[in-house]
Amino acid sequence: MIAIEAQLEGSAATVGEEWAIKARTALKHRKRARSHLESRISTLRRAEHVATVQAQEVVYRARIDERRRAFILAAREILDAETLARIWARTAAAAPQAFVDGPITEAAHGMGGMSLAQARESGRVGAEGSR
């Protein structure tokens, strides 16, 4: 494009008007094509950036989940089953949308083989998660 502009400026007097018109038309076409190319490049760069950010977020969330699992395992080792049942009951009451997949069981959370409902029925935990 720069070469075409230089030719137009340098040879405007020596070359006929017909050539100048063709050169200007070619220059316009090149500029239009370049802007389309630049917009496509910027679209691809944005998509690449979004993919990178999403990949970083997946890694970040995996680290958070790993820390939560480690915390739960440590709590199981330190606390007794009754205290764990009360904690899980309070957690379920505070965020019921997180527990829509079913009752909390010993296999998942260490409550002596009882679901949360069974622990409530047996009197190990109250309706609000306390005794």
N, C-alpha and C positions, 0 to 999 in steps of 0.2 A: 504494500500500500504506500509506503514511504517512497519507493522508487517511482511509482506512478505519479504521485504528487510532485516529485522533483522533476520528472519529465514534463509534466504540464506547465510548471513554472518556468523551466529553462527553455522550452521550445515553443512557447505560445506564439512568438512572432515568426518563427521560421517554418512551422508546419501549418497546414491548412486547418480551417475551422472544423472540417468534418472529423479529422483525427482527434482534435481536442474534445469534441462531443463524445466520441467513442471512448476516449480515455476517462472522461468524467463519469460516463455510465458504468464503465468497468470498476472505477473507484467506488461508486455508490454500491454496486453489487458486493464488492469485497468487504466494505464496511458493514453492510447488512449481515453478511455471512459471519463475519467476525463477532458481531454482537450476539448472534445466535449461539455461536461456539462458546463465547465467554459465559453466557447464561447457562449453557449446558454444563460447563466446567464448574461453575459455582453451585449448580444443583447437585452435581456429583460430590463436591467437597462437603456440602451440607449433609448429604446422606451419609458420607463416610464419618463425619463428626458425630452424627446421631448414633451410628452403629458403635463407635468407640465409647461414647458415653454410656450407652446401654450395656455394653460388655463390662465396663468398669462398675456399673451399678449391680450387675449380677454377682461379680466378685465381692463387692462390698456387702451385699445382702447375705451371701454365703458365709462371710466372716461373722456377721452379726448372729446368724442362726447357729453357727458353731459355738460362739460364746454362750448363747442361751442354753444350748444342750449341755455344755460343760457346767454351767451354773446349776441346772436342774440335777445333774448327776452328783454334784457336790452337796446340794441340799438333801438329796436322798440319803447320802452317807451320814450326814450330820443329824438330820431331823427324824423323829419317829413317824410312823405311818399316820397317826391321828393328826399331828400337826400338818403333815403334807396334805391330808384330805381337806382340812380346813382352809389351807392356802389355795388349793385348787378350786374349792367351792366359792371362795371369795373372788377368785380370778374369773370363774365362769359367770358369777353374778355381775361383775364389773364390765365384762366384755362378752356378752352372750353370742355375738356374731362370730367370735373366734371358735366357738364350740358347737357349731351347727352340725358337725359331722358325727355326732353321737356322744355317748357318755364317756367319761374319763374312766379308764380301767387300770388295773395294776400293771398290766404289761406295758402300758405307756407311761404311767406316772407313779407307781409304787404305793397303792392304797390297800394292800393286803388282799388282793383278788376281788375287791368290790368296785362296782361302778359308783358314781357319785350318788345316784338315786338310792342304791343299797346302803351306802354309808349314811345317808340322811335317815333312811328308815330304821336302821339299827341304832340310831342315836349317836353315832360317832361324830357326826357333824350336824349342825342345825341348818335351817332353810337359808340363812344368810352366810353360811360357811363357818359359823362359830358354834361353840357348845351351848 
